[in-house]
Amino acid sequence: MQAPLFIRPLSAAEKRELETGLRSRDACTLRRSQILLASARGYASSQIAEYLGCRDQTVRNALHAFQNEGLGGLRAKSSAPKRVQAVWSKERDDELRELLHHSPRLFGKPRSTWTLQLLAEVCFEQGLTSRELSDEALRHTLERLDINWKRAKHWMTSPDPHYARKKVARDRLIRLSAQHPEWVLGFEDEVWWSRVAQPLPHAWTAGPPMKVQLLTSDATDPAPDAIACYGFLRHDTHKVMLRLVEGRPLGELTVQFLEWLCECVARERKHVLVVIWDNASWHTSEEVTRWVKEQNQRVKCGKGVRVVICELPAASPWLNNIEPCWTHAKKAIMEVDRKLTAAEITHRVCEHFGCELLPYLKIDSTGDGEPNKSAA
């Protein structure tokens, strides 16, 4: 239908409504009110367009809308299509999921991770779509399938060829210890409490990120830069048992620590001590192997606590439950703006784990071959 050159005569109510439209905040309502009132005064569409600084077709569109809809034509209509054609067929949802489980390199692409553009290309090449879709169209399709853009995470694997067998042995001992109340199972590990190396913690702050001072070694400081300790996380009580070390962990010191653990669990009338640890050299040393064998021989004679050793797969810290304890403790005892003394380190460590500060484990220096009694 051709647009009229002039509008029909306005009623009093329509004229009032158009005059009100001159004060509207909506640009379309304001412009069309101006056009209709000018047309009612007898101005031609070309004159109105020149006066308002718009195109002649804009004026004709306003006149045509008023002829068909009356005052309802003052408001702009949505430009969205009345019929939306789906760009992705839901029947191919499973094919899209399967496609994402494969590497783009299988389809001749020069990378191993998917991007929206790359996915659009492969979908078109594989015949899943009739044309190459836009990034936004694919994004909406993936969101509908609950497939989100996620940051990759590091995935640690163990190079130990006997990983599966050792993990099964570990899990079996954990189940058995739960069925035998006379057993004590725990995870053992060693850690160094550094006075120089600082962890990077998260902290609530209203201003800029918290600054952690960079510390350095001091040759004039007689105290060591790091203090080593043995730890044993009991699986039944979830409590960490600690013994600090003078120097570094060795086979002889490991034996002293195991002896101390046996004494502690014996006082609780326990009969078996299960120790789960990694394959550190001081764990697999001749001193430790010989002591465990002799200790279990004494148990057969009715003395002491039987010791069961479970060695974890190589490079598998996620199987040692005590590892996260060290991470949390280092953040708890740190001081952001100064270097702690050795005494402050040991005090804070013991306070964090709620244990008593016992004498350091150290190598026997008496030369008589007997363990150092002050370290036991």
C-alpha positions in Angstrom: 0.0 0.0 0.0 1.4 3.4 -0.9 2.0 5.8 1.9 -0.5 8.8 2.1 0.8 12.3 1.4 -1.1 13.7 4.3 -2.8 12.2 7.4 -6.5 12.3 8.0 -7.9 15.0 10.3 -6.9 14.4 14.0 -9.4 14.1 16.8 -9.0 16.3 19.9 -7.7 13.2 21.9 -5.2 12.3 19.2 -3.9 15.8 19.0 -3.4 15.9 22.8 -1.6 12.6 22.6 0.7 13.8 19.9 1.5 17.1 21.8 2.3 14.9 24.8 4.6 12.9 22.5 6.7 16.0 21.9 8.0 15.8 25.4 8.7 12.0 25.2 12.2 10.7 26.1 11.8 8.1 23.3 13.4 9.4 20.1 11.0 7.5 17.8 7.9 8.8 19.6 9.2 12.3 19.6 10.1 12.3 15.9 6.8 10.7 14.8 4.8 13.2 16.9 6.5 16.0 15.2 5.9 14.5 11.7 2.2 13.8 12.3 1.5 17.3 13.8 3.3 18.9 10.9 1.4 16.8 8.4 -1.9 17.8 10.1 -1.0 21.4 9.5 -0.8 20.7 5.7 3.0 20.4 5.2 4.2 17.9 2.5 6.5 15.0 3.4 9.4 16.6 1.6 9.0 19.9 3.5 8.7 18.0 6.8 11.9 16.0 6.0 13.8 19.1 5.2 12.7 20.9 8.3 13.4 18.0 10.7 16.6 17.0 8.9 15.6 13.4 8.1 14.9 11.4 4.9 11.6 11.7 3.0 11.1 8.0 3.5 11.2 8.4 7.3 8.3 10.8 7.1 6.3 8.5 4.8 6.9 5.5 7.2 5.4 7.6 10.1 2.4 8.5 8.0 1.9 4.9 6.9 2.2 3.6 10.5 -0.5 6.2 11.7 -2.8 5.2 8.9 -2.6 1.5 9.8 -2.2 1.6 13.6 -3.3 5.0 14.7 -1.4 6.2 17.8 0.0 2.7 18.2 2.4 3.6 15.4 4.3 6.1 17.5 6.5 3.5 19.1 9.2 1.7 17.1 8.7 -2.0 16.5 11.3 -4.7 17.2 13.6 -5.4 14.3 14.0 -9.1 15.3 12.7 -11.6 12.7 9.3 -13.0 13.5 10.5 -16.5 12.6 13.9 -17.6 14.0 15.6 -20.3 12.0 17.9 -22.6 14.1 21.5 -22.5 13.0 22.3 -25.8 14.6 20.1 -29.0 14.4 19.5 -30.6 17.7 19.7 -34.0 16.1 23.5 -33.4 15.7 24.1 -32.6 19.4 25.7 -36.0 20.1 28.0 -35.6 17.0 29.2 -32.3 18.3 30.0 -33.7 21.7 31.9 -36.6 20.2 33.8 -34.2 17.9 35.1 -32.2 21.0 36.6 -35.4 22.5 39.0 -35.6 19.6 42.1 -33.5 18.9 41.8 -31.0 16.0 45.0 -32.5 14.6 43.0 -35.5 13.6 41.2 -33.2 11.2 44.4 -31.7 9.7 44.5 -28.6 12.0 47.8 -27.2 13.3 46.9 -27.3 17.0 45.6 -29.7 19.7 43.0 -27.5 21.5 39.7 -26.3 20.1 38.7 -22.7 19.4 35.3 -21.5 18.3 36.6 -20.6 14.9 38.4 -23.9 14.5 35.3 -25.8 15.6 33.2 -23.9 13.1 35.6 -24.8 10.3 35.6 -28.5 11.2 31.8 -28.7 11.6 31.4 -27.3 8.1 34.1 -29.6 6.6 32.6 -32.7 8.2 29.1 -31.8 6.9 27.6 -31.1 10.4 26.5 -27.6 9.2 25.5 -26.3 5.8 27.7 -23.3 6.2 30.4 -22.1 8.5 28.8 -20.8 11.6 29.8 -17.6 13.5 31.6 -17.8 16.8 28.5 -16.4 18.6 26.2 -19.1 17.1 28.6 -21.8 18.2 28.9 -20.3 21.7 25.2 -20.4 22.3 25.0 -24.0 21.0 27.8 -25.1 23.3 26.2 -23.3 26.3 22.9 -25.1 25.6 24.8 -28.4 25.7 26.4 -27.3 29.1 29.9 -27.2 27.4 31.8 -24.2 28.9 35.1 -22.6 28.2 37.3 -23.8 31.1 40.9 -23.0 32.0 43.2 -26.1 31.6 44.7 -27.6 34.8 47.9 -29.3 35.3 47.5 -33.1 35.4 50.2 -34.9 37.3 51.1 -38.5 36.5 53.6 -40.9 38.0 56.3 -42.4 35.9 56.4 -45.5 38.2 55.6 -48.6 36.1 54.1 -50.2 39.2 51.9 -47.3 40.1 48.6 -49.3 39.9 49.9 -52.1 42.1 51.3 -49.8 44.8 48.2 -47.7 44.9 46.1 -50.8 45.3 48.3 -51.9 48.2 48.0 -48.4 49.8 44.2 -48.4 49.5 44.0 -52.0 50.9 45.9 -51.1 54.0 43.7 -48.0 54.6 40.6 -50.3 54.5 42.2 -52.9 56.8 43.2 -50.3 59.3 39.6 -49.1 59.5 38.6 -52.7 60.4 41.3 -53.2 63.1 41.1 -50.7 66.0 44.5 -52.1 67.3 46.2 -50.7 64.1 47.6 -47.2 63.6 48.0 -46.1 60.0 49.6 -42.9 59.0 51.3 -41.0 56.2 54.9 -40.0 56.8 57.0 -37.3 55.1 59.7 -34.8 55.7 59.7 -31.1 55.2 62.0 -28.1 55.5 60.8 -25.0 57.3 62.6 -22.3 55.4 63.4 -18.9 57.0 64.1 -17.4 53.6 61.7 -18.9 51.0 58.2 -17.4 51.4 55.0 -18.9 50.0 52.6 -16.7 48.0 49.3 -16.8 50.0 45.9 -15.4 49.1 44.8 -12.6 51.5 41.7 -10.4 51.9 42.7 -6.8 51.3 40.8 -3.6 50.4 43.8 -2.1 48.6 46.5 -3.5 46.4 47.7 -7.1 46.8 49.7 -7.9 49.9 53.4 -7.5 49.5 55.7 -10.3 50.7 59.2 -9.3 51.5 62.0 -11.0 49.5 64.3 -12.5 52.1 68.0 -13.5 51.7 70.5 -15.6 53.5 72.8 -13.9 56.0 76.3 -15.2 56.5 76.6 -13.7 59.9 73.5 -15.4 61.2 74.5 -18.6 63.0 71.0 -20.2 62.8 70.3 -22.4 59.7 68.2 -21.0 56.9 65.9 -24.1 57.0 64.9 -26.6 59.7 64.0 -30.1 58.7 61.5 -32.3 60.4 59.8 -35.6 60.2 56.0 -35.7 60.2 53.4 -38.5 60.6 49.7 -37.9 59.9 47.6 -40.4 61.8 44.6 -41.6 59.7 42.5 -42.3 62.7 42.9 -39.0 64.7 44.0 -36.7 61.7 46.7 -35.3 64.0 50.2 -34.7 62.8 53.1 -36.0 65.0 56.3 -34.1 64.5 60.0 -34.4 65.3 62.5 -31.7 64.3 65.9 -32.7 62.9 69.4 -31.4 63.5 70.8 -31.4 60.0 68.9 -33.3 57.3 67.0 -36.6 57.2 69.1 -39.7 57.1 68.6 -43.4 57.5 69.7 -43.4 61.2 67.4 -40.5 62.0 64.5 -42.2 60.3 65.1 -45.2 62.5 64.9 -42.9 65.6 61.7 -41.4 64.3 60.1 -44.9 63.8 61.3 -45.9 67.3 59.6 -42.9 68.7 56.4 -43.6 66.8 56.3 -47.2 68.1 56.7 -46.0 71.7 53.8 -43.6 71.3 51.4 -46.1 69.8 52.5 -48.8 72.3 51.4 -46.5 75.1 47.9 -46.6 73.5 48.1 -50.4 73.5 48.2 -50.6 69.7 49.8 -53.6 68.1 50.5 -52.6 64.5 52.0 -49.4 63.0 51.4 -48.9 59.3 53.7 -46.3 57.7 52.9 -45.0 54.2 55.7 -43.0 52.7 57.5 -42.3 49.4 60.8 -43.8 48.2 63.2 -41.3 49.6 66.7 -42.6 50.0 66.6 -42.5 53.8 63.4 -44.5 53.7 64.9 -47.3 51.6 68.3 -47.2 53.3 69.9 -50.4 54.7 69.6 -49.0 58.3 65.8 -48.7 58.0 65.3 -52.0 56.2 67.4 -53.8 58.8 65.7 -52.1 61.8 62.2 -52.9 60.5 63.1 -56.6 60.0 64.6 -56.8 63.5 61.7 -54.9 65.0 59.2 -57.4 63.6 61.4 -60.3 64.8 61.1 -58.9 68.3 57.4 -58.6 67.9 57.3 -62.4 67.3 58.9 -62.8 70.7 56.1 -60.8 72.3 57.9 -57.4 72.4 57.1 -54.1 70.7 54.8 -53.0 67.9 54.8 -54.6 64.5 55.8 -52.2 61.7 54.3 -52.4 58.2 55.9 -50.3 55.5 53.9 -49.3 52.4 56.0 -47.6 49.7 54.1 -45.1 47.5 54.7 -44.9 43.7 57.5 -42.6 42.6 56.5 -39.0 42.1 53.0 -39.3 43.4 52.6 -36.7 46.2 48.7 -36.8 45.7 48.7 -40.2 47.4 50.4 -38.9 50.5 47.8 -37.3 52.6 50.3 -35.3 54.7 51.4 -33.2 51.8 48.6 -30.6 52.0 49.4 -30.2 55.7 52.8 -28.8 54.9 51.4 -26.4 52.4 48.8 -25.0 54.8 51.3 -24.8 57.7 53.9 -22.8 55.7 51.3 -20.2 55.0 50.1 -20.1 58.6 53.6 -19.6 60.2 55.0 -17.1 57.7 55.7 -13.4 58.4 55.3 -11.1 55.5 57.7 -8.3 56.4 60.6 -9.9 58.3 62.8 -13.0 58.7 61.8 -15.3 61.5 64.3 -16.7 63.9 64.8 -20.5 64.2 63.1 -20.4 67.6 60.1 -18.6 66.2 59.8 -21.1 63.4 59.8 -24.1 65.7 57.4 -22.5 68.1 54.9 -21.6 65.4 55.2 -25.0 63.8 54.4 -26.8 67.0 51.6 -24.3 67.8 50.1 -24.8 64.4 50.0 -28.6 64.7 49.2 -28.6 68.5 52.2 -30.7 69.4 54.9 -30.5 72.0 58.4 -29.3 71.1 60.6 -32.3 71.7 64.4 -32.6 71.5 65.8 -32.6 68.0 66.6 -35.9 66.3 70.3 -36.0 65.7 73.1 -38.4 64.8 74.9 -40.2 67.7 78.2 -38.5 68.2 79.4 -40.6 71.2 81.0 -43.2 69.0 79.6 -46.2 71.0 77.1 -47.1 68.3 74.1 -46.5 70.7 71.4 -44.1 69.7 71.6 -40.6 71.2 69.3 -40.8 74.2 68.6 -37.0 74.2 67.1 -37.4 70.7 64.8 -40.3 71.5 
